[in-house]
Amino acid sequence: LSPAMIHQNLKPQNILCGPNFQPKITDYVFQKIQDKSTAFVGSLPFTSPEVFLGKGYSVKSDIYSFGELM
């Protein structure tokens, strides 16, 4: 999508196993089209450093959360 859609709350509890153990991402409560919002949502252990610094969420924040998840 352009602009990108970001989840903002990737964590183990939001990934379910589907048929043949395919991962299914759930809990799109915080999902939104990327903007400059700096309000904190999500789970602390999976939150990127730039979000803690108040720079807001981005696609890179979701990639960081995914990396922590792996």
OpenMM code with the backbone's topology and positions (N, CA, C; nanometers):
from openmm import Vec3, app, unit

residues = "LEU SER PRO ALA MET ILE HIS GLN ASN LEU LYS PRO GLN ASN ILE LEU CYS GLY PRO ASN PHE GLN PRO LYS ILE THR ASP TYR VAL PHE GLN LYS ILE GLN ASP LYS SER THR ALA PHE VAL GLY SER LEU PRO PHE THR SER PRO GLU VAL PHE LEU GLY LYS GLY TYR SER VAL LYS SER ASP ILE TYR SER PHE GLY GLU LEU MET".split()
positions = [
    Vec3(0.0834, -0.1198, 0.0000),
    Vec3(0.0000, 0.0000, 0.0000),
    Vec3(0.0868, 0.1246, 0.0000),
    Vec3(0.0353, 0.2279, -0.0536),
    Vec3(0.1063, 0.3553, -0.0496),
    Vec3(0.0062, 0.4625, -0.0109),
    Vec3(0.0159, 0.5246, 0.1049),
    Vec3(0.1181, 0.5067, 0.2074),
    Vec3(0.1034, 0.3716, 0.2786),
    Vec3(0.2115, 0.3301, 0.3423),
    Vec3(0.2162, 0.1980, 0.4053),
    Vec3(0.1224, 0.1883, 0.5255),
    Vec3(0.0737, 0.0677, 0.5499),
    Vec3(-0.0079, 0.0410, 0.6677),
    Vec3(0.0845, -0.0180, 0.7746),
    Vec3(0.0777, 0.0309, 0.8956),
    Vec3(0.1619, -0.0204, 1.0021),
    Vec3(0.0761, -0.0814, 1.1127),
    Vec3(0.1268, -0.1861, 1.1754),
    Vec3(0.0514, -0.2613, 1.2755),
    Vec3(0.0660, -0.1989, 1.4134),
    Vec3(0.1853, -0.1614, 1.4543),
    Vec3(0.2195, -0.0955, 1.5802),
    Vec3(0.2162, -0.1859, 1.7027),
    Vec3(0.1787, -0.3109, 1.6901),
    Vec3(0.1690, -0.3955, 1.8085),
    Vec3(0.2023, -0.5411, 1.7761),
    Vec3(0.3113, -0.5619, 1.7012),
    Vec3(0.3517, -0.6990, 1.6707),
    Vec3(0.4133, -0.7618, 1.7949),
    Vec3(0.3611, -0.8763, 1.8345),
    Vec3(0.4110, -0.9508, 1.9499),
    Vec3(0.3604, -1.0935, 1.9375),
    Vec3(0.4182, -1.1877, 2.0131),
    Vec3(0.3777, -1.3284, 1.9990),
    Vec3(0.2283, -1.3524, 2.0182),
    Vec3(0.1658, -1.2794, 2.1073),
    Vec3(0.0227, -1.2996, 2.1329),
    Vec3(-0.0639, -1.2611, 2.0141),
    Vec3(-0.0094, -1.1858, 1.9194),
    Vec3(-0.0865, -1.1410, 1.8031),
    Vec3(-0.0571, -1.2216, 1.6775),
    Vec3(0.0114, -1.3358, 1.6932),
    Vec3(0.0374, -1.4230, 1.5797),
    Vec3(-0.0189, -1.5611, 1.6114),
    Vec3(-0.1133, -1.6044, 1.5303),
    Vec3(-0.1790, -1.7333, 1.5492),
    Vec3(-0.1308, -1.8313, 1.4425),
    Vec3(-0.1441, -1.9602, 1.4692),
    Vec3(-0.1090, -2.0631, 1.3708),
    Vec3(-0.2335, -2.1044, 1.2947),
    Vec3(-0.2246, -2.0948, 1.1628),
    Vec3(-0.3335, -2.1375, 1.0778),
    Vec3(-0.3091, -2.2795, 1.0291),
    Vec3(-0.3815, -2.3211, 0.9264),
    Vec3(-0.3607, -2.4546, 0.8701),
    Vec3(-0.2152, -2.4719, 0.8253),
    Vec3(-0.1609, -2.5907, 0.8497),
    Vec3(-0.0218, -2.6210, 0.8135),
    Vec3(0.0782, -2.5259, 0.8796),
    Vec3(0.0426, -2.4750, 0.9973),
    Vec3(0.1283, -2.3863, 1.0770),
    Vec3(0.1626, -2.2555, 1.0061),
    Vec3(0.0755, -2.2082, 0.9205),
    Vec3(0.0960, -2.0781, 0.8574),
    Vec3(0.0647, -1.9694, 0.9592),
    Vec3(0.1539, -1.8714, 0.9761),
    Vec3(0.1269, -1.7644, 1.0728),
    Vec3(0.0179, -1.6693, 1.0228),
    Vec3(-0.0682, -1.6288, 1.1133),
    Vec3(-0.1752, -1.5329, 1.0835),
    Vec3(-0.1615, -1.4166, 1.1813),
    Vec3(-0.1394, -1.2976, 1.1298),
    Vec3(-0.1247, -1.1804, 1.2155),
    Vec3(-0.2634, -1.1289, 1.2513),
    Vec3(-0.2846, -1.1030, 1.3814),
    Vec3(-0.4151, -1.0601, 1.4312),
    Vec3(-0.4017, -0.9299, 1.5097),
    Vec3(-0.5119, -0.8883, 1.5701),
    Vec3(-0.5188, -0.7710, 1.6577),
    Vec3(-0.4787, -0.6431, 1.5857),
    Vec3(-0.5611, -0.6051, 1.4916),
    Vec3(-0.5348, -0.4827, 1.4160),
    Vec3(-0.5987, -0.3598, 1.4800),
    Vec3(-0.6124, -0.3610, 1.6114),
    Vec3(-0.6740, -0.2493, 1.6825),
    Vec3(-0.5938, -0.1216, 1.6610),
    Vec3(-0.4606, -0.1315, 1.6668),
    Vec3(-0.3756, -0.0132, 1.6560),
    Vec3(-0.3301, 0.0166, 1.5141),
    Vec3(-0.3638, -0.0707, 1.4203),
    Vec3(-0.3194, -0.0556, 1.2829),
    Vec3(-0.3698, 0.0754, 1.2237),
    Vec3(-0.2876, 0.1364, 1.1411),
    Vec3(-0.3307, 0.2592, 1.0749),
    Vec3(-0.2444, 0.2851, 0.9531),
    Vec3(-0.2902, 0.3756, 0.8727),
    Vec3(-0.2085, 0.4212, 0.7614),
    Vec3(-0.1002, 0.5099, 0.8210),
    Vec3(0.0209, 0.4935, 0.7712),
    Vec3(0.1346, 0.5650, 0.8283),
    Vec3(0.1106, 0.7156, 0.8295),
    Vec3(0.1339, 0.7754, 0.9455),
    Vec3(0.1302, 0.9210, 0.9575),
    Vec3(0.2335, 0.9625, 1.0614),
    Vec3(0.2247, 1.0801, 1.1122),
    Vec3(0.3255, 1.1317, 1.2048),
    Vec3(0.2830, 1.1221, 1.3509),
    Vec3(0.1914, 1.0336, 1.3839),
    Vec3(0.1448, 1.0173, 1.5208),
    Vec3(0.2585, 0.9728, 1.6121),
    Vec3(0.2687, 1.0333, 1.7291),
    Vec3(0.3723, 0.9958, 1.8254),
    Vec3(0.3128, 0.9338, 1.9507),
    Vec3(0.1816, 0.9122, 1.9551),
    Vec3(0.1183, 0.8502, 2.0717),
    Vec3(0.1667, 0.7065, 2.0856),
    Vec3(0.2015, 0.6664, 2.2071),
    Vec3(0.2558, 0.5321, 2.2297),
    Vec3(0.1443, 0.4302, 2.2403),
    Vec3(0.1551, 0.3241, 2.1611),
    Vec3(0.0702, 0.2064, 2.1731),
    Vec3(0.1602, 0.0860, 2.1515),
    Vec3(0.1197, -0.0299, 2.1982),
    Vec3(0.1981, -0.1498, 2.1753),
    Vec3(0.2519, -0.2089, 2.3036),
    Vec3(0.3495, -0.2982, 2.2878),
    Vec3(0.4090, -0.3695, 2.4001),
    Vec3(0.5553, -0.3298, 2.4147),
    Vec3(0.5958, -0.2986, 2.5347),
    Vec3(0.7307, -0.2478, 2.5589),
    Vec3(0.8435, -0.3346, 2.5040),
    Vec3(0.8453, -0.4662, 2.5269),
    Vec3(0.9600, -0.5441, 2.4787),
    Vec3(0.9775, -0.5458, 2.3269),
    Vec3(0.8744, -0.5148, 2.2531),
    Vec3(0.8804, -0.5228, 2.1074),
    Vec3(0.8747, -0.3851, 2.0409),
    Vec3(0.8918, -0.2800, 2.1176),
    Vec3(0.8829, -0.1434, 2.0664),
    Vec3(1.0208, -0.0926, 2.0256),
    Vec3(1.0284, -0.0278, 1.9118),
    Vec3(1.1563, 0.0209, 1.8596),
    Vec3(1.2060, 0.1432, 1.9374),
    Vec3(1.3372, 0.1651, 1.9389),
    Vec3(1.3944, 0.2778, 2.0133),
    Vec3(1.3429, 0.4140, 1.9677),
    Vec3(1.3194, 0.4324, 1.8379),
    Vec3(1.2739, 0.5637, 1.7915),
    Vec3(1.1353, 0.5984, 1.8440),
    Vec3(1.0531, 0.4974, 1.8711),
    Vec3(0.9206, 0.5230, 1.9288),
    Vec3(0.9376, 0.5738, 2.0724),
    Vec3(1.0310, 0.5131, 2.1462),
    Vec3(1.0594, 0.5599, 2.2826),
    Vec3(1.1104, 0.7036, 2.2834),
    Vec3(1.1804, 0.7433, 2.1776),
    Vec3(1.2335, 0.8793, 2.1677),
    Vec3(1.1300, 0.9795, 2.1174),
    Vec3(1.0081, 0.9321, 2.0912),
    Vec3(0.9002, 1.0214, 2.0494),
    Vec3(0.9009, 1.0561, 1.9024),
    Vec3(0.9716, 0.9789, 1.8202),
    Vec3(0.9780, 1.0081, 1.6772),
    Vec3(0.8626, 0.9477, 1.5990),
    Vec3(0.7758, 0.8728, 1.6658),
    Vec3(0.6573, 0.8169, 1.6015),
    Vec3(0.6820, 0.6815, 1.5397),
    Vec3(0.5728, 0.6195, 1.4955),
    Vec3(0.5764, 0.4878, 1.4345),
    Vec3(0.6005, 0.4987, 1.2851),
    Vec3(0.6615, 0.3964, 1.2296),
    Vec3(0.6843, 0.3886, 1.0861),
    Vec3(0.6909, 0.2419, 1.0467),
    Vec3(0.7089, 0.2165, 0.9190),
    Vec3(0.7270, 0.0793, 0.8732),
    Vec3(0.8499, 0.0200, 0.9405),
    Vec3(0.9520, 0.1008, 0.9605),
    Vec3(1.0744, 0.0544, 1.0259),
    Vec3(1.0475, 0.0085, 1.1691),
    Vec3(0.9528, 0.0705, 1.2361),
    Vec3(0.9163, 0.0287, 1.3716),
    Vec3(0.8579, -0.1117, 1.3708),
    Vec3(0.7740, -0.1410, 1.2726),
    Vec3(0.7175, -0.2753, 1.2605),
    Vec3(0.8262, -0.3769, 1.2261),
    Vec3(0.9223, -0.3386, 1.1438),
    Vec3(1.0315, -0.4290, 1.1082),
    Vec3(1.1151, -0.4593, 1.2324),
    Vec3(1.1405, -0.3577, 1.3157),
    Vec3(1.2134, -0.3804, 1.4398),
    Vec3(1.1369, -0.4783, 1.5300),
    Vec3(1.0067, -0.4573, 1.5438),
    Vec3(0.9240, -0.5465, 1.6259),
    Vec3(0.9265, -0.6892, 1.5722),
    Vec3(0.9234, -0.7041, 1.4406),
    Vec3(0.9301, -0.8361, 1.3800),
    Vec3(1.0643, -0.9016, 1.4104),
    Vec3(1.1721, -0.8247, 1.4034),
    Vec3(1.3049, -0.8763, 1.4352),
    Vec3(1.3137, -0.9237, 1.5796),
    Vec3(1.2589, -0.8476, 1.6715),
    Vec3(1.2556, -0.8884, 1.8118),
    Vec3(1.1738, -1.0152, 1.8295),
    Vec3(1.0694, -1.0261, 1.7543),
    Vec3(0.9830, -1.1436, 1.7603),
    Vec3(1.0566, -1.2690, 1.7144),
    Vec3(1.1362, -1.2549, 1.6097),
    Vec3(1.2102, -1.3698, 1.5572),
    Vec3(1.3180, -1.4119, 1.6551),
] * unit.nanometer
topology = app.Topology()
chain = topology.addChain("A")
for resn in residues:
    res = topology.addResidue(resn, chain)
    for name in ("N", "CA", "C"):
        topology.addAtom(name, app.Element.getBySymbol(name[0]), res)
